[in-house]
Amino acid sequence: MGIADQIRQRLDTAFAPVALSVIDESHLHAGHAGHDGSGESHFRVSIAAPAFGEMTRVGRERAIHKALGPEIMGAIHALALEIRS
């Protein structure tokens, strides 16, 4: 299972989102820091879930990082987030 699938699975489990998009943007960063040519290094996530309702922006980001865990967060170089309740 690729990293994008792992991200999707963990966010589905943690937040039961009404909308979720996980896009591997690694190809856009070829030649930049953190891109070693193997892919799966840069991701963009758009997620909407009622669970984020009362959280601050920082609280939402922390919750996502926690749900992804150190294994995924340590395996990727960049994670762009768009989070809605």
Residue pairs with C-beta under 8 A, 6 or more apart in sequence:
1 9
2 40
3 24
3 40
3 43
3 72
3 75
3 76
4 22
4 23
4 24
4 40
4 43
6 72
7 22
7 43
7 45
7 68
7 72
8 20
8 22
10 67
10 68
10 69
10 72
11 17
11 20
11 22
11 45
11 47
11 64
11 67
11 68
12 20
13 67
14 51
14 63
14 67
15 47
15 49
15 51
15 52
15 63
15 67
16 49
16 51
17 47
17 48
17 49
18 48
18 49
18 50
19 46
19 47
19 48
19 84
20 45
20 46
20 47
20 48
21 44
21 45
21 46
21 47
22 43
22 44
22 45
23 43
23 44
23 45
24 39
24 40
24 42
24 43
25 42
25 43
25 44
25 80
26 35
26 39
26 40
26 41
26 42
26 43
27 39
28 42
29 35
29 41
29 42
29 77
29 78
30 37
33 77
34 41
34 42
34 77
34 78
35 41
35 42
35 77
40 75
40 76
41 76
41 77
41 78
42 76
42 77
42 78
42 79
42 80
43 76
43 78
43 79
43 80
44 79
44 80
44 81
44 82
45 64
45 79
45 80
45 81
45 82
46 82
47 64
47 81
47 82
47 83
47 84
48 83
48 84
48 85
49 85
50 85
51 63
51 85
52 60
52 63
52 83
52 84
52 85
53 85
55 63
55 85
57 83
60 81
60 83
61 81
61 83
64 81
64 83
65 73
68 79
73 79
